[in-house]
Amino acid sequence: MTENTDAQIRYIYDRWQTTIVQKDVDGLIALYAEDAVFETAAILVTLKDRKAGVLRGKSEIRPFFEAGFRKLGNELANWYRTGLFYSNGRQLIWEYPRETPKGDQVDLVEVMDIADGLIAHHRVYWGWVGFQTLVGALNKA
């Protein structure tokens, strides 16, 4: 995997937030490579027919975000982040912390492998509030 420019990394970091908050599925999917891999436990909540928490390719990733925006809205998070992120030119990492200036939100960490300025592999790691939220959503189903 080749190293990306600082501008490419910053673009993914900034654009991710904008597209999530605006529920812009087209803009969000444009950030992913055609054969990207996406892993999150939230797949089990939004796409009930999935047995595993892994999606492969834009054609599987798009329905996840469409369903998530439709079913969960902004229920999962206030989408507050501190503005800090970490990157080595190939991987981008940031946190949505539990504690925010407006109170608690779902806590999770986004980890993305970036190749040629696009998300090649995206993993979401859930904190304890996030885990409780996912379990609650599963129990509602």
LUMGUZA-563833 format. One record per atom (N, C-alpha, C): x, y, z; residue in three letters. Coordinates in steps of 0.1 Angstrom, whole numbers, padded with zeros to 4 digits, always signed. Example, Ala and Ser with C-alpha at 12.3 -4.5 7.8 and 13.67 -1.06 7.14 Angstrom:
BEGIN
+0132-0057+0078Ala/+0123-0045+0078Ala/+0132-0033+0078Ala/+0128-0022+0071Ser/+0137-0011+0071Ser/+0129+0000+0079Ser/
//
This chain:
BEGIN
+0008-0012+0000Met/+0000+0000+0000Met/+0009+0012+0000Met/+0006+0022-0009Thr/+0014+0034-0010Thr/+0009+0044+0000Thr/+0019+0053+0004Glu/+0015+0064+0013Glu/+0007+0074+0006Glu/-0003+0080+0013Asn/-0011+0090+0008Asn/-0006+0104+0012Asn/-0010+0115+0005Thr/-0005+0128+0009Thr/-0013+0132+0022Thr/-0008+0142+0029Asp/-0015+0148+0040Asp/-0028+0153+0036Asp/-0029+0159+0024Ala/-0042+0165+0019Ala/-0052+0154+0017Ala/-0048+0142+0012Gln/-0057+0131+0009Gln/-0063+0126+0023Gln/-0054+0125+0032Ile/-0058+0120+0046Ile/-0068+0130+0052Ile/-0064+0143+0052Arg/-0073+0153+0057Arg/-0086+0154+0050Arg/-0086+0152+0037Tyr/-0099+0152+0030Tyr/-0108+0141+0035Tyr/-0103+0128+0036Ile/-0111+0117+0041Ile/-0116+0121+0055Ile/-0108+0125+0064Tyr/-0112+0129+0077Tyr/-0123+0139+0078Tyr/-0121+0150+0070Asp/-0131+0161+0070Asp/-0144+0157+0063Asp/-0142+0150+0051Arg/-0154+0147+0043Arg/-0163+0136+0050Arg/-0156+0127+0057Trp/-0164+0116+0064Trp/-0174+0123+0073Trp/-0169+0132+0081Gln/-0178+0138+0091Gln/-0189+0146+0084Gln/-0186+0153+0074Thr/-0196+0161+0067Thr/-0207+0152+0061Thr/-0203+0141+0054Thr/-0213+0132+0048Thr/-0221+0125+0058Thr/-0215+0121+0069Ile/-0223+0114+0079Ile/-0234+0123+0085Ile/-0230+0135+0089Val/-0239+0144+0095Val/-0250+0148+0086Val/-0247+0150+0073Gln/-0257+0154+0063Gln/-0265+0142+0057Gln/-0261+0130+0062Lys/-0267+0118+0057Lys/-0266+0117+0041Lys/-0255+0120+0036Asp/-0252+0121+0022Asp/-0246+0108+0018Asp/-0254+0098+0014Val/-0249+0085+0010Val/-0240+0085-0002Val/-0244+0093-0012Asp/-0236+0094-0024Asp/-0222+0099-0021Asp/-0221+0110-0013Gly/-0208+0116-0009Gly/-0200+0106-0001Gly/-0207+0099+0008Leu/-0200+0089+0017Leu/-0194+0078+0008Leu/-0202+0072+0000Ile/-0197+0061-0008Ile/-0186+0065-0018Ile/-0186+0077-0022Ala/-0175+0082-0031Ala/-0162+0082-0024Ala/-0161+0081-0010Leu/-0149+0081-0003Leu/-0143+0067-0003Leu/-0150+0057-0007Tyr/-0146+0043-0006Tyr/-0140+0038-0020Tyr/-0130+0029-0019Ala/-0126+0022-0031Ala/-0136+0012-0036Ala/-0137+0009-0048Glu/-0147+0000-0054Glu/-0147-0013-0046Glu/-0136-0018-0042Asp/-0135-0031-0036Asp/-0132-0030-0020Asp/-0136-0019-0015Ala/-0134-0016+0000Ala/-0140-0027+0008Ala/-0135-0029+0020Val/-0140-0038+0030Val/-0144-0029+0042Val/-0156-0032+0048Phe/-0161-0025+0059Phe/-0165-0034+0070Phe/-0161-0032+0082Glu/-0163-0041+0093Glu/-0169-0033+0105Glu/-0181-0037+0110Thr/-0187-0031+0122Thr/-0198-0040+0127Thr/-0199-0040+0140Ala/-0210-0048+0146Ala/-0224-0042+0143Ala/-0224-0029+0139Ala/-0237-0023+0135Ala/-0244-0029+0123Ala/-0236-0037+0116Ile/-0242-0044+0104Ile/-0253-0053+0109Ile/-0251-0059+0121Leu/-0261-0069+0126Leu/-0274-0062+0130Leu/-0273-0049+0133Val/-0285-0041+0136Val/-0292-0036+0124Val/-0285-0031+0114Thr/-0291-0024+0103Thr/-0294-0034+0091Thr/-0286-0044+0089Leu/-0289-0054+0079Leu/-0291-0067+0085Leu/-0303-0070+0090Lys/-0305-0082+0098Lys/-0302-0095+0091Lys/-0302-0095+0078Asp/-0299-0108+0070Asp/-0284-0111+0070Asp/-0276-0102+0075Arg/-0261-0105+0076Arg/-0257-0113+0088Arg/-0250-0123+0086Lys/-0245-0132+0097Lys/-0232-0127+0102Lys/-0224-0120+0095Ala/-0211-0115+0099Ala/-0211-0100+0098Ala/-0202-0094+0105Gly/-0201-0079+0105Gly/-0191-0074+0095Gly/-0191-0080+0083Val/-0182-0076+0072Val/-0189-0074+0059Val/-0187-0063+0053Leu/-0192-0060+0039Leu/-0181-0058+0030Leu/-0183-0063+0017Arg/-0172-0062+0007Arg/-0177-0055-0005Arg/-0171-0044-0009Gly/-0174-0036-0021Gly/-0185-0026-0018Gly/-0185-0016-0027Lys/-0194-0005-0025Lys/-0209-0010-0026Lys/-0211-0020-0034Ser/-0225-0025-0036Ser/-0230-0031-0023Ser/-0222-0036-0014Glu/-0227-0041-0001Glu/-0226-0030+0010Glu/-0217-0020+0008Ile/-0215-0010+0018Ile/-0227+0001+0017Ile/-0231+0004+0005Arg/-0241+0014+0003Arg/-0254+0011+0010Arg/-0260-0001+0009Pro/-0272-0005+0016Pro/-0271-0004+0031Pro/-0259-0006+0037Phe/-0257-0005+0051Phe/-0260+0010+0055Phe/-0253+0019+0048Phe/-0255+0033+0052Phe/-0269+0038+0049Phe/-0275+0034+0038Glu/-0289+0038+0036Glu/-0298+0033+0047Glu/-0297+0020+0051Ala/-0305+0015+0061Ala/-0302+0021+0075Ala/-0289+0024+0077Gly/-0286+0030+0090Gly/-0292+0044+0091Gly/-0291+0052+0080Phe/-0297+0066+0081Phe/-0312+0065+0082Phe/-0318+0055+0076Arg/-0333+0054+0076Arg/-0337+0049+0090Arg/-0331+0039+0095Lys/-0335+0032+0107Lys/-0331+0039+0120Lys/-0318+0044+0120Leu/-0312+0049+0132Leu/-0311+0064+0132Leu/-0312+0070+0121Gly/-0311+0085+0120Gly/-0298+0089+0127Gly/-0299+0098+0136Asn/-0287+0102+0144Asn/-0288+0097+0158Asn/-0295+0086+0160Glu/-0297+0080+0173Glu/-0284+0075+0179Glu/-0275+0071+0171Leu/-0262+0065+0176Leu/-0252+0075+0181Leu/-0252+0087+0176Ala/-0241+0096+0180Ala/-0245+0110+0178Ala/-0239+0119+0186Asn/-0240+0133+0183Asn/-0230+0137+0172Asn/-0221+0128+0169Trp/-0211+0130+0159Trp/-0201+0141+0163Trp/-0199+0142+0176Tyr/-0188+0151+0181Tyr/-0175+0143+0181Tyr/-0165+0150+0177Arg/-0151+0145+0178Arg/-0142+0157+0181Arg/-0131+0154+0187Thr/-0122+0164+0192Thr/-0114+0172+0182Thr/-0113+0167+0170Gly/-0105+0173+0160Gly/-0091+0166+0159Gly/-0088+0157+0168Leu/-0076+0150+0167Leu/-0077+0137+0159Leu/-0067+0135+0151Phe/-0067+0122+0144Phe/-0052+0118+0143Phe/-0050+0105+0139Tyr/-0037+0100+0138Tyr/-0036+0093+0124Tyr/-0025+0095+0118Ser/-0023+0089+0105Ser/-0008+0087+0102Ser/-0004+0077+0096Asn/+0009+0074+0091Asn/+0011+0075+0076Asn/+0000+0080+0070Gly/+0000+0081+0055Gly/-0007+0070+0049Gly/-0009+0059+0056Arg/-0016+0047+0051Arg/-0028+0044+0059Arg/-0028+0048+0072Gln/-0039+0045+0081Gln/-0044+0057+0088Gln/-0057+0059+0089Leu/-0063+0070+0096Leu/-0072+0066+0107Leu/-0070+0072+0119Ile/-0077+0067+0131Ile/-0082+0080+0139Ile/-0095+0079+0143Trp/-0100+0089+0152Trp/-0111+0083+0161Trp/-0114+0091+0171Glu/-0124+0086+0181Glu/-0136+0096+0181Glu/-0148+0090+0183Tyr/-0160+0097+0188Tyr/-0160+0094+0203Tyr/-0156+0103+0211Pro/-0155+0100+0226Pro/-0169+0099+0232Pro/-0169+0092+0243Arg/-0182+0091+0251Arg/-0186+0104+0256Arg/-0177+0111+0263Glu/-0180+0124+0269Glu/-0178+0135+0258Glu/-0188+0144+0257Thr/-0187+0155+0248Thr/-0191+0168+0256Thr/-0189+0179+0250Pro/-0194+0192+0257Pro/-0209+0192+0260Pro/-0217+0184+0252Lys/-0231+0184+0254Lys/-0236+0172+0261Lys/-0227+0164+0267Gly/-0231+0152+0273Gly/-0226+0139+0266Gly/-0231+0128+0271Asp/-0225+0115+0265Asp/-0231+0113+0251Asp/-0223+0105+0244Gln/-0227+0100+0231Gln/-0221+0086+0229Gln/-0226+0079+0219Val/-0220+0066+0216Val/-0205+0068+0213Val/-0197+0059+0220Asp/-0183+0060+0218Asp/-0178+0049+0209Asp/-0170+0054+0199Leu/-0164+0044+0189Leu/-0152+0050+0184Leu/-0144+0041+0177Val/-0131+0045+0171Val/-0132+0040+0156Val/-0129+0050+0147Glu/-0129+0047+0133Glu/-0115+0044+0129Glu/-0112+0033+0122Val/-0099+0030+0117Val/-0100+0027+0102Val/-0093+0034+0094Met/-0094+0033+0080Met/-0080+0031+0073Met/-0079+0021+0065Asp/-0067+0020+0056Asp/-0070+0028+0044Asp/-0062+0037+0040Ile/-0064+0046+0029Ile/-0054+0042+0018Ile/-0059+0040+0006Ala/-0051+0037-0006Ala/-0055+0045-0018Ala/-0045+0052-0024Asp/-0048+0061-0035Asp/-0059+0071-0032Asp/-0059+0076-0019Gly/-0068+0086-0015Gly/-0082+0082-0013Gly/-0085+0069-0012Leu/-0098+0063-0009Leu/-0097+0053+0002Leu/-0108+0051+0009Ile/-0109+0041+0020Ile/-0109+0027+0014Ile/-0099+0019+0017Ala/-0097+0006+0013Ala/-0103-0004+0023Ala/-0101-0002+0035His/-0106-0011+0046His/-0110-0002+0058His/-0122-0004+0063His/-0127+0005+0073His/-0132-0004+0084His/-0127-0001+0097Arg/-0132-0009+0108Arg/-0137+0001+0119Arg/-0147-0003+0126Val/-0153+0005+0136Val/-0153-0004+0149Val/-0146+0002+0160Tyr/-0145-0004+0173Tyr/-0154+0003+0183Tyr/-0163-0004+0189Trp/-0173+0002+0198Trp/-0169+0001+0213Trp/-0171+0013+0219Gly/-0169+0013+0234Gly/-0181+0008+0241Gly/-0181+0010+0254Trp/-0191+0004+0263Trp/-0205+0010+0261Trp/-0206+0023+0259Val/-0219+0029+0256Val/-0224+0025+0242Val/-0215+0024+0232Gly/-0218+0020+0219Gly/-0223+0005+0219Gly/-0216-0003+0227Phe/-0220-0017+0228Phe/-0234-0018+0234Phe/-0237-0011+0244Gln/-0250-0011+0251Gln/-0261-0006+0241Gln/-0258+0004+0233Thr/-0267+0009+0223Thr/-0270-0001+0212Thr/-0260-0008+0208Leu/-0262-0019+0198Leu/-0271-0030+0203Leu/-0268-0034+0216Val/-0276-0045+0222Val/-0290-0040+0223Val/-0292-0028+0227Gly/-0306-0023+0229Gly/-0313-0023+0215Gly/-0306-0019+0205Ala/-0312-0019+0191Ala/-0316-0033+0187Ala/-0307-0043+0190Leu/-0310-0056+0186Leu/-0322-0062+0194Leu/-0323-0058+0206Asn/-0335-0062+0214Asn/-0348-0056+0210Asn/-0348-0044+0203Lys/-0360-0038+0198Lys/-0365-0045+0186Lys/-0356-0052+0179Ala/-0359-0058+0166Ala/-0368-0070+0168Ala/
//
